[in-house]
Amino acid sequence: MSSKEEAAQWASRAPLGPGSKLEGRRVTEMSDFADFADTDALKNEGAWRAENGQE
């Protein structure tokens, strides 16, 4: 989602009962970690995503 307002619109459509709570979280992209691209963990993550059609 591109904004908090858009996230709130989607959340308002969730089929929740009285007293239920919904938590919205930002989903990160590989580009968010560009400064750390040379770490083994991110290289492994990138390989996993490519292997599983996630990129």
Contact map, one row per residue, 1 for C-alpha under 8 A:
1111011000000000000000000000000000000000000000000000000
1111011000000000000000000000000000000000000000000000000
1111111000000000000000000000000000000000000000000000000
1111111100000000000000000000000000000000000000000000000
0011111110000000000000000000000000000000000000000000000
1111111111000000000000000000000000000000000000000000000
1111111111100000000000010000000000000000000000000000000
0001111111110000000000000000000000000000000000000000000
0000111111111000000000000000000000000000000000000000000
0000011111111100000000000000000000000000000000000000000
0000001111111100000001010000000000000000000000000000000
0000000111111100000000000000000000000000000000000000000
0000000011111110000000000000000000000000000000000000000
0000000001111111000000000000000000000000000000000000000
0000000000001111100000000000000000000000000000000000000
0000000000000111110110000000000000000000000000000000000
0000000000000011111100000000000000000000000000000000000
0000000000000001111100000000000000000000000000000000000
0000000000000000111110000000000000000000000000000000000
0000000000000001111111000000000000000000000000000000000
0000000000000001001111100000000000000000000000000000000
0000000000100000000111110000000000000000000000000000000
0000000000000000000011111000000000000000000000000000000
0000001000100000000001111100000000000000000000000000000
0000000000000000000000111110000000000000000000000000000
0000000000000000000000011111000000000000000000000000000
0000000000000000000000001111100000000000000000000000000
0000000000000000000000000111110100000000000000000000000
0000000000000000000000000011111110000000000000000000000
0000000000000000000000000001111111000000010001000000000
0000000000000000000000000000111111000000000000000000000
0000000000000000000000000001111111000000000000000000000
0000000000000000000000000000111111111000000000000000000
0000000000000000000000000000011111111000000000000000000
0000000000000000000000000000000011111000000000000000000
0000000000000000000000000000000011111110010000000000000
0000000000000000000000000000000011111110011000000000000
0000000000000000000000000000000000011111011000000000000
0000000000000000000000000000000000011111111000000000000
0000000000000000000000000000000000000111111100000000000
0000000000000000000000000000000000000011111110000000000
0000000000000000000000000000010000011111111111000000000
0000000000000000000000000000000000001111111111100000000
0000000000000000000000000000000000000001111111110000000
0000000000000000000000000000000000000000111111111000000
0000000000000000000000000000010000000000011111111100000
0000000000000000000000000000000000000000001111111110000
0000000000000000000000000000000000000000000111111111000
0000000000000000000000000000000000000000000011111111111
0000000000000000000000000000000000000000000001111111111
0000000000000000000000000000000000000000000000111111110
0000000000000000000000000000000000000000000000011111110
0000000000000000000000000000000000000000000000001111111
0000000000000000000000000000000000000000000000001111111
0000000000000000000000000000000000000000000000001100111
